[in-house]
Amino acid sequence: MPAIQQVSFQECNAQFSKIFERVLQNHEIISVYRETEQEIIILDAKEYTSLMETLYLLSNPINASRLREGISQHQLGQVREIDVTTYLD
């Protein structure tokens, strides 16, 4: 997991354009804090969508088990190529 960069609310406010570009260009995750226990996270929308999709897929125990089994099979080289053109619209 990438390191989360912390910036103060004041720094974020003063340098928002630069922080915005860092998030988009470098895929950084920025934590913006204002006071103790008051902070938000800024991350690229594509990264957020990917995280939400992963959480959704892993929230179903049967699906999570199938995914883990597939990953394990792939790591062991137990893969085969198939022609997927019949499944495409």
PyMOL Python script that loads the backbone (N, CA, C, O; Angstrom):
from pymol import cmd

cmd.read_pdbstr("""\
ATOM      1  N   MET A   1       0.848  -1.171   0.000  1.00  0.00           N
ATOM      2  CA  MET A   1       0.000   0.000   0.000  1.00  0.00           C
ATOM      3  C   MET A   1       0.898   1.240   0.000  1.00  0.00           C
ATOM      4  O   MET A   1       1.862   1.314   0.762  1.00  0.00           O
ATOM      5  N   PRO A   2       0.582   2.193  -0.844  1.00  0.00           N
ATOM      6  CA  PRO A   2       1.423   3.393  -0.893  1.00  0.00           C
ATOM      7  C   PRO A   2       1.313   4.200   0.397  1.00  0.00           C
ATOM      8  O   PRO A   2       0.294   4.179   1.087  1.00  0.00           O
ATOM      9  N   ALA A   3       2.393   4.907   0.694  1.00  0.00           N
ATOM     10  CA  ALA A   3       2.391   5.763   1.882  1.00  0.00           C
ATOM     11  C   ALA A   3       1.404   6.909   1.687  1.00  0.00           C
ATOM     12  O   ALA A   3       1.281   7.469   0.598  1.00  0.00           O
ATOM     13  N   ILE A   4       0.719   7.235   2.749  1.00  0.00           N
ATOM     14  CA  ILE A   4      -0.235   8.343   2.705  1.00  0.00           C
ATOM     15  C   ILE A   4       0.501   9.609   3.141  1.00  0.00           C
ATOM     16  O   ILE A   4       1.078   9.663   4.227  1.00  0.00           O
ATOM     17  N   GLN A   5       0.473  10.612   2.287  1.00  0.00           N
ATOM     18  CA  GLN A   5       1.112  11.892   2.591  1.00  0.00           C
ATOM     19  C   GLN A   5       0.147  12.754   3.402  1.00  0.00           C
ATOM     20  O   GLN A   5      -1.029  12.865   3.054  1.00  0.00           O
ATOM     21  N   GLN A   6       0.629  13.352   4.460  1.00  0.00           N
ATOM     22  CA  GLN A   6      -0.208  14.218   5.291  1.00  0.00           C
ATOM     23  C   GLN A   6       0.107  15.677   5.018  1.00  0.00           C
ATOM     24  O   GLN A   6       1.269  16.074   4.927  1.00  0.00           O
ATOM     25  N   VAL A   7      -0.947  16.466   4.890  1.00  0.00           N
ATOM     26  CA  VAL A   7      -0.803  17.916   4.768  1.00  0.00           C
ATOM     27  C   VAL A   7      -1.856  18.562   5.660  1.00  0.00           C
ATOM     28  O   VAL A   7      -2.915  17.988   5.914  1.00  0.00           O
ATOM     29  N   SER A   8      -1.547  19.742   6.120  1.00  0.00           N
ATOM     30  CA  SER A   8      -2.516  20.456   6.951  1.00  0.00           C
ATOM     31  C   SER A   8      -3.606  21.056   6.064  1.00  0.00           C
ATOM     32  O   SER A   8      -3.432  21.206   4.855  1.00  0.00           O
ATOM     33  N   PHE A   9      -4.711  21.388   6.682  1.00  0.00           N
ATOM     34  CA  PHE A   9      -5.799  22.038   5.961  1.00  0.00           C
ATOM     35  C   PHE A   9      -5.313  23.333   5.323  1.00  0.00           C
ATOM     36  O   PHE A   9      -5.651  23.638   4.179  1.00  0.00           O
ATOM     37  N   GLN A  10      -4.520  24.090   6.071  1.00  0.00           N
ATOM     38  CA  GLN A  10      -4.018  25.367   5.559  1.00  0.00           C
ATOM     39  C   GLN A  10      -3.123  25.150   4.335  1.00  0.00           C
ATOM     40  O   GLN A  10      -3.233  25.875   3.347  1.00  0.00           O
ATOM     41  N   GLU A  11      -2.239  24.154   4.405  1.00  0.00           N
ATOM     42  CA  GLU A  11      -1.361  23.859   3.273  1.00  0.00           C
ATOM     43  C   GLU A  11      -2.176  23.398   2.068  1.00  0.00           C
ATOM     44  O   GLU A  11      -1.899  23.798   0.938  1.00  0.00           O
ATOM     45  N   CYS A  12      -3.173  22.564   2.307  1.00  0.00           N
ATOM     46  CA  CYS A  12      -4.036  22.095   1.221  1.00  0.00           C
ATOM     47  C   CYS A  12      -4.769  23.260   0.584  1.00  0.00           C
ATOM     48  O   CYS A  12      -4.860  23.349  -0.640  1.00  0.00           O
ATOM     49  N   ASN A  13      -5.280  24.135   1.394  1.00  0.00           N
ATOM     50  CA  ASN A  13      -6.001  25.301   0.902  1.00  0.00           C
ATOM     51  C   ASN A  13      -5.089  26.187   0.054  1.00  0.00           C
ATOM     52  O   ASN A  13      -5.499  26.684  -0.995  1.00  0.00           O
ATOM     53  N   ALA A  14      -3.859  26.380   0.511  1.00  0.00           N
ATOM     54  CA  ALA A  14      -2.914  27.258  -0.200  1.00  0.00           C
ATOM     55  C   ALA A  14      -2.357  26.620  -1.468  1.00  0.00           C
ATOM     56  O   ALA A  14      -2.027  27.319  -2.426  1.00  0.00           O
ATOM     57  N   GLN A  15      -2.250  25.271  -1.472  1.00  0.00           N
ATOM     58  CA  GLN A  15      -1.604  24.591  -2.596  1.00  0.00           C
ATOM     59  C   GLN A  15      -2.513  23.540  -3.237  1.00  0.00           C
ATOM     60  O   GLN A  15      -2.038  22.507  -3.710  1.00  0.00           O
ATOM     61  N   PHE A  16      -3.807  23.806  -3.248  1.00  0.00           N
ATOM     62  CA  PHE A  16      -4.747  22.789  -3.723  1.00  0.00           C
ATOM     63  C   PHE A  16      -4.450  22.337  -5.145  1.00  0.00           C
ATOM     64  O   PHE A  16      -4.515  21.142  -5.435  1.00  0.00           O
ATOM     65  N   SER A  17      -4.130  23.252  -6.026  1.00  0.00           N
ATOM     66  CA  SER A  17      -3.850  22.900  -7.414  1.00  0.00           C
ATOM     67  C   SER A  17      -2.677  21.922  -7.512  1.00  0.00           C
ATOM     68  O   SER A  17      -2.740  20.948  -8.262  1.00  0.00           O
ATOM     69  N   LYS A  18      -1.619  22.180  -6.759  1.00  0.00           N
ATOM     70  CA  LYS A  18      -0.455  21.286  -6.767  1.00  0.00           C
ATOM     71  C   LYS A  18      -0.798  19.927  -6.175  1.00  0.00           C
ATOM     72  O   LYS A  18      -0.379  18.895  -6.700  1.00  0.00           O
ATOM     73  N   ILE A  19      -1.552  19.922  -5.093  1.00  0.00           N
ATOM     74  CA  ILE A  19      -1.953  18.663  -4.457  1.00  0.00           C
ATOM     75  C   ILE A  19      -2.850  17.862  -5.399  1.00  0.00           C
ATOM     76  O   ILE A  19      -2.706  16.645  -5.520  1.00  0.00           O
ATOM     77  N   PHE A  20      -3.768  18.546  -6.057  1.00  0.00           N
ATOM     78  CA  PHE A  20      -4.660  17.909  -7.031  1.00  0.00           C
ATOM     79  C   PHE A  20      -3.834  17.213  -8.110  1.00  0.00           C
ATOM     80  O   PHE A  20      -4.113  16.065  -8.456  1.00  0.00           O
ATOM     81  N   GLU A  21      -2.830  17.890  -8.638  1.00  0.00           N
ATOM     82  CA  GLU A  21      -1.966  17.313  -9.679  1.00  0.00           C
ATOM     83  C   GLU A  21      -1.160  16.133  -9.148  1.00  0.00           C
ATOM     84  O   GLU A  21      -0.988  15.140  -9.854  1.00  0.00           O
ATOM     85  N   ARG A  22      -0.661  16.225  -7.911  1.00  0.00           N
ATOM     86  CA  ARG A  22       0.080  15.101  -7.316  1.00  0.00           C
ATOM     87  C   ARG A  22      -0.788  13.857  -7.246  1.00  0.00           C
ATOM     88  O   ARG A  22      -0.335  12.755  -7.555  1.00  0.00           O
ATOM     89  N   VAL A  23      -2.027  14.036  -6.842  1.00  0.00           N
ATOM     90  CA  VAL A  23      -2.948  12.902  -6.730  1.00  0.00           C
ATOM     91  C   VAL A  23      -3.189  12.291  -8.107  1.00  0.00           C
ATOM     92  O   VAL A  23      -3.148  11.070  -8.262  1.00  0.00           O
ATOM     93  N   LEU A  24      -3.440  13.134  -9.101  1.00  0.00           N
ATOM     94  CA  LEU A  24      -3.731  12.625 -10.444  1.00  0.00           C
ATOM     95  C   LEU A  24      -2.498  12.047 -11.139  1.00  0.00           C
ATOM     96  O   LEU A  24      -2.569  10.968 -11.727  1.00  0.00           O
ATOM     97  N   GLN A  25      -1.383  12.749 -11.074  1.00  0.00           N
ATOM     98  CA  GLN A  25      -0.193  12.340 -11.815  1.00  0.00           C
ATOM     99  C   GLN A  25       0.567  11.193 -11.147  1.00  0.00           C
ATOM    100  O   GLN A  25       1.047  10.284 -11.825  1.00  0.00           O
ATOM    101  N   ASN A  26       0.676  11.236  -9.827  1.00  0.00           N
ATOM    102  CA  ASN A  26       1.505  10.264  -9.102  1.00  0.00           C
ATOM    103  C   ASN A  26       0.698   9.212  -8.357  1.00  0.00           C
ATOM    104  O   ASN A  26       1.266   8.336  -7.703  1.00  0.00           O
ATOM    105  N   HIS A  27      -0.613   9.295  -8.452  1.00  0.00           N
ATOM    106  CA  HIS A  27      -1.514   8.371  -7.745  1.00  0.00           C
ATOM    107  C   HIS A  27      -1.254   8.385  -6.237  1.00  0.00           C
ATOM    108  O   HIS A  27      -1.364   7.362  -5.560  1.00  0.00           O
ATOM    109  N   GLU A  28      -0.906   9.568  -5.733  1.00  0.00           N
ATOM    110  CA  GLU A  28      -0.685   9.707  -4.300  1.00  0.00           C
ATOM    111  C   GLU A  28      -2.021   9.751  -3.565  1.00  0.00           C
ATOM    112  O   GLU A  28      -3.048  10.152  -4.113  1.00  0.00           O
ATOM    113  N   ILE A  29      -1.969   9.328  -2.321  1.00  0.00           N
ATOM    114  CA  ILE A  29      -3.113   9.468  -1.432  1.00  0.00           C
ATOM    115  C   ILE A  29      -2.729  10.527  -0.416  1.00  0.00           C
ATOM    116  O   ILE A  29      -1.700  10.414   0.250  1.00  0.00           O
ATOM    117  N   ILE A  30      -3.552  11.552  -0.299  1.00  0.00           N
ATOM    118  CA  ILE A  30      -3.245  12.682   0.569  1.00  0.00           C
ATOM    119  C   ILE A  30      -4.242  12.724   1.726  1.00  0.00           C
ATOM    120  O   ILE A  30      -5.455  12.681   1.521  1.00  0.00           O
ATOM    121  N   SER A  31      -3.714  12.807   2.927  1.00  0.00           N
ATOM    122  CA  SER A  31      -4.531  12.983   4.125  1.00  0.00           C
ATOM    123  C   SER A  31      -4.464  14.453   4.518  1.00  0.00           C
ATOM    124  O   SER A  31      -3.382  14.999   4.735  1.00  0.00           O
ATOM    125  N   VAL A  32      -5.620  15.081   4.605  1.00  0.00           N
ATOM    126  CA  VAL A  32      -5.693  16.493   4.977  1.00  0.00           C
ATOM    127  C   VAL A  32      -6.281  16.566   6.387  1.00  0.00           C
ATOM    128  O   VAL A  32      -7.404  16.126   6.633  1.00  0.00           O
ATOM    129  N   TYR A  33      -5.500  17.129   7.298  1.00  0.00           N
ATOM    130  CA  TYR A  33      -5.967  17.219   8.681  1.00  0.00           C
ATOM    131  C   TYR A  33      -6.178  18.668   9.090  1.00  0.00           C
ATOM    132  O   TYR A  33      -5.468  19.573   8.650  1.00  0.00           O
ATOM    133  N   ARG A  34      -7.157  18.856   9.930  1.00  0.00           N
ATOM    134  CA  ARG A  34      -7.438  20.197  10.450  1.00  0.00           C
ATOM    135  C   ARG A  34      -7.179  20.237  11.948  1.00  0.00           C
ATOM    136  O   ARG A  34      -6.481  21.125  12.438  1.00  0.00           O
ATOM    137  N   GLU A  35      -7.721  19.308  12.652  1.00  0.00           N
ATOM    138  CA  GLU A  35      -7.508  19.199  14.094  1.00  0.00           C
ATOM    139  C   GLU A  35      -7.331  17.728  14.419  1.00  0.00           C
ATOM    140  O   GLU A  35      -7.489  16.864  13.557  1.00  0.00           O
ATOM    141  N   THR A  36      -7.005  17.456  15.659  1.00  0.00           N
ATOM    142  CA  THR A  36      -6.869  16.071  16.071  1.00  0.00           C
ATOM    143  C   THR A  36      -8.149  15.308  15.737  1.00  0.00           C
ATOM    144  O   THR A  36      -9.253  15.737  16.073  1.00  0.00           O
ATOM    145  N   GLU A  37      -7.980  14.189  15.080  1.00  0.00           N
ATOM    146  CA  GLU A  37      -9.077  13.302  14.693  1.00  0.00           C
ATOM    147  C   GLU A  37     -10.045  13.920  13.695  1.00  0.00           C
ATOM    148  O   GLU A  37     -11.171  13.442  13.554  1.00  0.00           O
ATOM    149  N   GLN A  38      -9.631  14.969  13.004  1.00  0.00           N
ATOM    150  CA  GLN A  38     -10.425  15.540  11.918  1.00  0.00           C
ATOM    151  C   GLN A  38      -9.574  15.531  10.666  1.00  0.00           C
ATOM    152  O   GLN A  38      -8.704  16.383  10.486  1.00  0.00           O
ATOM    153  N   GLU A  39      -9.829  14.565   9.805  1.00  0.00           N
ATOM    154  CA  GLU A  39      -9.073  14.520   8.564  1.00  0.00           C
ATOM    155  C   GLU A  39      -9.908  13.879   7.462  1.00  0.00           C
ATOM    156  O   GLU A  39     -10.853  13.131   7.715  1.00  0.00           O
ATOM    157  N   ILE A  40      -9.527  14.198   6.248  1.00  0.00           N
ATOM    158  CA  ILE A  40     -10.158  13.610   5.074  1.00  0.00           C
ATOM    159  C   ILE A  40      -9.049  13.031   4.199  1.00  0.00           C
ATOM    160  O   ILE A  40      -7.872  13.345   4.377  1.00  0.00           O
ATOM    161  N   ILE A  41      -9.437  12.195   3.265  1.00  0.00           N
ATOM    162  CA  ILE A  41      -8.500  11.582   2.328  1.00  0.00           C
ATOM    163  C   ILE A  41      -8.849  12.055   0.924  1.00  0.00           C
ATOM    164  O   ILE A  41     -10.016  12.077   0.533  1.00  0.00           O
ATOM    165  N   ILE A  42      -7.821  12.431   0.176  1.00  0.00           N
ATOM    166  CA  ILE A  42      -8.001  12.785  -1.233  1.00  0.00           C
ATOM    167  C   ILE A  42      -7.304  11.707  -2.053  1.00  0.00           C
ATOM    168  O   ILE A  42      -6.113  11.453  -1.872  1.00  0.00           O
ATOM    169  N   LEU A  43      -8.051  11.075  -2.956  1.00  0.00           N
ATOM    170  CA  LEU A  43      -7.458  10.108  -3.852  1.00  0.00           C
ATOM    171  C   LEU A  43      -8.143  10.172  -5.206  1.00  0.00           C
ATOM    172  O   LEU A  43      -9.265  10.662  -5.332  1.00  0.00           O
ATOM    173  N   ASP A  44      -7.454   9.673  -6.204  1.00  0.00           N
ATOM    174  CA  ASP A  44      -7.959   9.655  -7.566  1.00  0.00           C
ATOM    175  C   ASP A  44      -9.282   8.875  -7.620  1.00  0.00           C
ATOM    176  O   ASP A  44      -9.419   7.837  -6.973  1.00  0.00           O
ATOM    177  N   ALA A  45     -10.234   9.370  -8.381  1.00  0.00           N
ATOM    178  CA  ALA A  45     -11.557   8.724  -8.476  1.00  0.00           C
ATOM    179  C   ALA A  45     -11.455   7.298  -9.010  1.00  0.00           C
ATOM    180  O   ALA A  45     -12.219   6.428  -8.593  1.00  0.00           O
ATOM    181  N   LYS A  46     -10.525   7.050  -9.924  1.00  0.00           N
ATOM    182  CA  LYS A  46     -10.349   5.685 -10.446  1.00  0.00           C
ATOM    183  C   LYS A  46      -9.855   4.751  -9.356  1.00  0.00           C
ATOM    184  O   LYS A  46     -10.282   3.599  -9.281  1.00  0.00           O
ATOM    185  N   GLU A  47      -8.955   5.244  -8.509  1.00  0.00           N
ATOM    186  CA  GLU A  47      -8.474   4.449  -7.382  1.00  0.00           C
ATOM    187  C   GLU A  47      -9.617   4.137  -6.418  1.00  0.00           C
ATOM    188  O   GLU A  47      -9.744   3.012  -5.933  1.00  0.00           O
ATOM    189  N   TYR A  48     -10.444   5.144  -6.147  1.00  0.00           N
ATOM    190  CA  TYR A  48     -11.595   4.961  -5.266  1.00  0.00           C
ATOM    191  C   TYR A  48     -12.553   3.914  -5.833  1.00  0.00           C
ATOM    192  O   TYR A  48     -13.006   3.024  -5.114  1.00  0.00           O
ATOM    193  N   THR A  49     -12.856   4.027  -7.122  1.00  0.00           N
ATOM    194  CA  THR A  49     -13.758   3.067  -7.771  1.00  0.00           C
ATOM    195  C   THR A  49     -13.190   1.660  -7.689  1.00  0.00           C
ATOM    196  O   THR A  49     -13.919   0.707  -7.414  1.00  0.00           O
ATOM    197  N   SER A  50     -11.909   1.529  -7.924  1.00  0.00           N
ATOM    198  CA  SER A  50     -11.260   0.223  -7.837  1.00  0.00           C
ATOM    199  C   SER A  50     -11.368  -0.360  -6.429  1.00  0.00           C
ATOM    200  O   SER A  50     -11.649  -1.547  -6.266  1.00  0.00           O
ATOM    201  N   LEU A  51     -11.147   0.465  -5.424  1.00  0.00           N
ATOM    202  CA  LEU A  51     -11.281   0.011  -4.037  1.00  0.00           C
ATOM    203  C   LEU A  51     -12.704  -0.445  -3.722  1.00  0.00           C
ATOM    204  O   LEU A  51     -12.907  -1.478  -3.084  1.00  0.00           O
ATOM    205  N   MET A  52     -13.684   0.333  -4.174  1.00  0.00           N
ATOM    206  CA  MET A  52     -15.082  -0.021  -3.917  1.00  0.00           C
ATOM    207  C   MET A  52     -15.471  -1.319  -4.625  1.00  0.00           C
ATOM    208  O   MET A  52     -16.203  -2.136  -4.065  1.00  0.00           O
ATOM    209  N   GLU A  53     -14.987  -1.510  -5.846  1.00  0.00           N
ATOM    210  CA  GLU A  53     -15.263  -2.753  -6.574  1.00  0.00           C
ATOM    211  C   GLU A  53     -14.648  -3.944  -5.853  1.00  0.00           C
ATOM    212  O   GLU A  53     -15.272  -4.999  -5.732  1.00  0.00           O
ATOM    213  N   THR A  54     -13.419  -3.767  -5.375  1.00  0.00           N
ATOM    214  CA  THR A  54     -12.758  -4.848  -4.645  1.00  0.00           C
ATOM    215  C   THR A  54     -13.512  -5.183  -3.368  1.00  0.00           C
ATOM    216  O   THR A  54     -13.723  -6.357  -3.063  1.00  0.00           O
ATOM    217  N   LEU A  55     -13.918  -4.167  -2.622  1.00  0.00           N
ATOM    218  CA  LEU A  55     -14.698  -4.408  -1.404  1.00  0.00           C
ATOM    219  C   LEU A  55     -15.998  -5.137  -1.714  1.00  0.00           C
ATOM    220  O   LEU A  55     -16.389  -6.055  -0.993  1.00  0.00           O
ATOM    221  N   TYR A  56     -16.669  -4.727  -2.790  1.00  0.00           N
ATOM    222  CA  TYR A  56     -17.918  -5.374  -3.177  1.00  0.00           C
ATOM    223  C   TYR A  56     -17.679  -6.850  -3.504  1.00  0.00           C
ATOM    224  O   TYR A  56     -18.413  -7.722  -3.039  1.00  0.00           O
ATOM    225  N   LEU A  57     -16.649  -7.120  -4.306  1.00  0.00           N
ATOM    226  CA  LEU A  57     -16.377  -8.504  -4.701  1.00  0.00           C
ATOM    227  C   LEU A  57     -15.999  -9.372  -3.506  1.00  0.00           C
ATOM    228  O   LEU A  57     -16.366 -10.545  -3.448  1.00  0.00           O
ATOM    229  N   LEU A  58     -15.276  -8.804  -2.564  1.00  0.00           N
ATOM    230  CA  LEU A  58     -14.849  -9.579  -1.397  1.00  0.00           C
ATOM    231  C   LEU A  58     -15.901  -9.637  -0.298  1.00  0.00           C
ATOM    232  O   LEU A  58     -15.735 -10.391   0.661  1.00  0.00           O
ATOM    233  N   SER A  59     -16.977  -8.866  -0.409  1.00  0.00           N
ATOM    234  CA  SER A  59     -18.005  -8.864   0.634  1.00  0.00           C
ATOM    235  C   SER A  59     -18.847 -10.131   0.620  1.00  0.00           C
ATOM    236  O   SER A  59     -19.466 -10.466   1.629  1.00  0.00           O
ATOM    237  N   ASN A  60     -18.883 -10.836  -0.495  1.00  0.00           N
ATOM    238  CA  ASN A  60     -19.600 -12.094  -0.593  1.00  0.00           C
ATOM    239  C   ASN A  60     -18.596 -13.220  -0.331  1.00  0.00           C
ATOM    240  O   ASN A  60     -17.648 -13.383  -1.098  1.00  0.00           O
ATOM    241  N   PRO A  61     -18.789 -14.001   0.743  1.00  0.00           N
ATOM    242  CA  PRO A  61     -17.812 -15.037   1.094  1.00  0.00           C
ATOM    243  C   PRO A  61     -17.567 -16.060  -0.020  1.00  0.00           C
ATOM    244  O   PRO A  61     -16.434 -16.501  -0.211  1.00  0.00           O
ATOM    245  N   ILE A  62     -18.605 -16.438  -0.746  1.00  0.00           N
ATOM    246  CA  ILE A  62     -18.433 -17.417  -1.825  1.00  0.00           C
ATOM    247  C   ILE A  62     -17.601 -16.819  -2.946  1.00  0.00           C
ATOM    248  O   ILE A  62     -16.687 -17.465  -3.459  1.00  0.00           O
ATOM    249  N   ASN A  63     -17.913 -15.601  -3.324  1.00  0.00           N
ATOM    250  CA  ASN A  63     -17.149 -14.919  -4.367  1.00  0.00           C
ATOM    251  C   ASN A  63     -15.697 -14.698  -3.938  1.00  0.00           C
ATOM    252  O   ASN A  63     -14.776 -14.888  -4.732  1.00  0.00           O
ATOM    253  N   ALA A  64     -15.496 -14.296  -2.679  1.00  0.00           N
ATOM    254  CA  ALA A  64     -14.144 -14.072  -2.163  1.00  0.00           C
ATOM    255  C   ALA A  64     -13.340 -15.367  -2.213  1.00  0.00           C
ATOM    256  O   ALA A  64     -12.160 -15.357  -2.564  1.00  0.00           O
ATOM    257  N   SER A  65     -13.977 -16.474  -1.863  1.00  0.00           N
ATOM    258  CA  SER A  65     -13.303 -17.768  -1.895  1.00  0.00           C
ATOM    259  C   SER A  65     -12.900 -18.137  -3.327  1.00  0.00           C
ATOM    260  O   SER A  65     -11.790 -18.619  -3.556  1.00  0.00           O
ATOM    261  N   ARG A  66     -13.790 -17.913  -4.276  1.00  0.00           N
ATOM    262  CA  ARG A  66     -13.483 -18.208  -5.684  1.00  0.00           C
ATOM    263  C   ARG A  66     -12.330 -17.339  -6.185  1.00  0.00           C
ATOM    264  O   ARG A  66     -11.454 -17.818  -6.905  1.00  0.00           O
ATOM    265  N   LEU A  67     -12.334 -16.064  -5.803  1.00  0.00           N
ATOM    266  CA  LEU A  67     -11.247 -15.170  -6.213  1.00  0.00           C
ATOM    267  C   LEU A  67      -9.912 -15.632  -5.631  1.00  0.00           C
ATOM    268  O   LEU A  67      -8.902 -15.668  -6.334  1.00  0.00           O
ATOM    269  N   ARG A  68      -9.911 -15.983  -4.355  1.00  0.00           N
ATOM    270  CA  ARG A  68      -8.668 -16.451  -3.724  1.00  0.00           C
ATOM    271  C   ARG A  68      -8.189 -17.753  -4.362  1.00  0.00           C
ATOM    272  O   ARG A  68      -6.989 -17.950  -4.554  1.00  0.00           O
ATOM    273  N   GLU A  69      -9.116 -18.630  -4.685  1.00  0.00           N
ATOM    274  CA  GLU A  69      -8.756 -19.885  -5.346  1.00  0.00           C
ATOM    275  C   GLU A  69      -8.145 -19.610  -6.721  1.00  0.00           C
ATOM    276  O   GLU A  69      -7.153 -20.231  -7.101  1.00  0.00           O
ATOM    277  N   GLY A  70      -8.746 -18.675  -7.462  1.00  0.00           N
ATOM    278  CA  GLY A  70      -8.212 -18.313  -8.771  1.00  0.00           C
ATOM    279  C   GLY A  70      -6.823 -17.704  -8.677  1.00  0.00           C
ATOM    280  O   GLY A  70      -5.957 -18.002  -9.500  1.00  0.00           O
ATOM    281  N   ILE A  71      -6.605 -16.860  -7.689  1.00  0.00           N
ATOM    282  CA  ILE A  71      -5.284 -16.261  -7.485  1.00  0.00           C
ATOM    283  C   ILE A  71      -4.262 -17.345  -7.157  1.00  0.00           C
ATOM    284  O   ILE A  71      -3.154 -17.344  -7.692  1.00  0.00           O
ATOM    285  N   SER A  72      -4.636 -18.254  -6.288  1.00  0.00           N
ATOM    286  CA  SER A  72      -3.750 -19.358  -5.911  1.00  0.00           C
ATOM    287  C   SER A  72      -3.409 -20.219  -7.126  1.00  0.00           C
ATOM    288  O   SER A  72      -2.248 -20.574  -7.329  1.00  0.00           O
ATOM    289  N   GLN A  73      -4.412 -20.555  -7.930  1.00  0.00           N
ATOM    290  CA  GLN A  73      -4.169 -21.357  -9.134  1.00  0.00           C
ATOM    291  C   GLN A  73      -3.229 -20.629 -10.089  1.00  0.00           C
ATOM    292  O   GLN A  73      -2.335 -21.241 -10.674  1.00  0.00           O
ATOM    293  N   HIS A  74      -3.429 -19.349 -10.244  1.00  0.00           N
ATOM    294  CA  HIS A  74      -2.563 -18.556 -11.120  1.00  0.00           C
ATOM    295  C   HIS A  74      -1.116 -18.563 -10.608  1.00  0.00           C
ATOM    296  O   HIS A  74      -0.176 -18.714 -11.389  1.00  0.00           O
ATOM    297  N   GLN A  75      -0.948 -18.400  -9.312  1.00  0.00           N
ATOM    298  CA  GLN A  75       0.397 -18.386  -8.727  1.00  0.00           C
ATOM    299  C   GLN A  75       1.091 -19.734  -8.889  1.00  0.00           C
ATOM    300  O   GLN A  75       2.316 -19.795  -8.994  1.00  0.00           O
ATOM    301  N   LEU A  76       0.310 -20.813  -8.909  1.00  0.00           N
ATOM    302  CA  LEU A  76       0.872 -22.155  -9.083  1.00  0.00           C
ATOM    303  C   LEU A  76       1.043 -22.529 -10.556  1.00  0.00           C
ATOM    304  O   LEU A  76       1.514 -23.620 -10.878  1.00  0.00           O
ATOM    305  N   GLY A  77       0.659 -21.622 -11.436  1.00  0.00           N
ATOM    306  CA  GLY A  77       0.786 -21.883 -12.870  1.00  0.00           C
ATOM    307  C   GLY A  77      -0.315 -22.768 -13.424  1.00  0.00           C
ATOM    308  O   GLY A  77      -0.198 -23.284 -14.536  1.00  0.00           O
ATOM    309  N   GLN A  78      -1.363 -22.945 -12.675  1.00  0.00           N
ATOM    310  CA  GLN A  78      -2.487 -23.780 -13.107  1.00  0.00           C
ATOM    311  C   GLN A  78      -3.470 -22.935 -13.913  1.00  0.00           C
ATOM    312  O   GLN A  78      -4.591 -22.677 -13.475  1.00  0.00           O
ATOM    313  N   VAL A  79      -3.032 -22.511 -15.092  1.00  0.00           N
ATOM    314  CA  VAL A  79      -3.854 -21.657 -15.938  1.00  0.00           C
ATOM    315  C   VAL A  79      -3.945 -22.274 -17.326  1.00  0.00           C
ATOM    316  O   VAL A  79      -3.110 -23.083 -17.728  1.00  0.00           O
ATOM    317  N   ARG A  80      -4.980 -21.868 -18.039  1.00  0.00           N
ATOM    318  CA  ARG A  80      -5.111 -22.275 -19.442  1.00  0.00           C
ATOM    319  C   ARG A  80      -5.740 -21.120 -20.197  1.00  0.00           C
ATOM    320  O   ARG A  80      -6.556 -20.371 -19.662  1.00  0.00           O
ATOM    321  N   GLU A  81      -5.344 -20.998 -21.441  1.00  0.00           N
ATOM    322  CA  GLU A  81      -5.885 -19.936 -22.269  1.00  0.00           C
ATOM    323  C   GLU A  81      -7.170 -20.419 -22.924  1.00  0.00           C
ATOM    324  O   GLU A  81      -7.290 -21.577 -23.323  1.00  0.00           O
ATOM    325  N   ILE A  82      -8.133 -19.498 -23.027  1.00  0.00           N
ATOM    326  CA  ILE A  82      -9.382 -19.812 -23.713  1.00  0.00           C
ATOM    327  C   ILE A  82      -9.697 -18.688 -24.688  1.00  0.00           C
ATOM    328  O   ILE A  82      -9.234 -17.558 -24.528  1.00  0.00           O
ATOM    329  N   ASP A  83     -10.482 -19.011 -25.690  1.00  0.00           N
ATOM    330  CA  ASP A  83     -10.915 -18.011 -26.662  1.00  0.00           C
ATOM    331  C   ASP A  83     -12.187 -17.359 -26.105  1.00  0.00           C
ATOM    332  O   ASP A  83     -13.219 -18.016 -25.965  1.00  0.00           O
ATOM    333  N   VAL A  84     -12.100 -16.060 -25.788  1.00  0.00           N
ATOM    334  CA  VAL A  84     -13.220 -15.371 -25.162  1.00  0.00           C
ATOM    335  C   VAL A  84     -14.120 -14.666 -26.177  1.00  0.00           C
ATOM    336  O   VAL A  84     -15.107 -14.042 -25.786  1.00  0.00           O
ATOM    337  N   THR A  85     -13.808 -14.749 -27.451  1.00  0.00           N
ATOM    338  CA  THR A  85     -14.599 -14.027 -28.443  1.00  0.00           C
ATOM    339  C   THR A  85     -16.070 -14.459 -28.439  1.00  0.00           C
ATOM    340  O   THR A  85     -16.945 -13.660 -28.771  1.00  0.00           O
ATOM    341  N   THR A  86     -16.344 -15.688 -28.076  1.00  0.00           N
ATOM    342  CA  THR A  86     -17.737 -16.143 -28.027  1.00  0.00           C
ATOM    343  C   THR A  86     -18.522 -15.483 -26.901  1.00  0.00           C
ATOM    344  O   THR A  86     -19.753 -15.475 -26.922  1.00  0.00           O
ATOM    345  N   TYR A  87     -17.814 -14.929 -25.916  1.00  0.00           N
ATOM    346  CA  TYR A  87     -18.482 -14.284 -24.780  1.00  0.00           C
ATOM    347  C   TYR A  87     -18.681 -12.794 -24.983  1.00  0.00           C
ATOM    348  O   TYR A  87     -19.380 -12.148 -24.202  1.00  0.00           O
ATOM    349  N   LEU A  88     -18.077 -12.244 -26.018  1.00  0.00           N
ATOM    350  CA  LEU A  88     -18.182 -10.808 -26.273  1.00  0.00           C
ATOM    351  C   LEU A  88     -19.414 -10.477 -27.081  1.00  0.00           C
ATOM    352  O   LEU A  88     -19.879 -11.277 -27.893  1.00  0.00           O
ATOM    353  N   ASP A  89     -19.933  -9.295 -26.850  1.00  0.00           N
ATOM    354  CA  ASP A  89     -21.105  -8.847 -27.614  1.00  0.00           C
ATOM    355  C   ASP A  89     -20.702  -8.415 -28.996  1.00  0.00           C
ATOM    356  O   ASP A  89     -21.551  -8.006 -29.787  1.00  0.00           O
TER     357      ASP A  89
END
""", "prot")
cmd.dss("prot")
cmd.show_as("cartoon", "prot")
cmd.util.cbc("prot")
cmd.orient("prot")
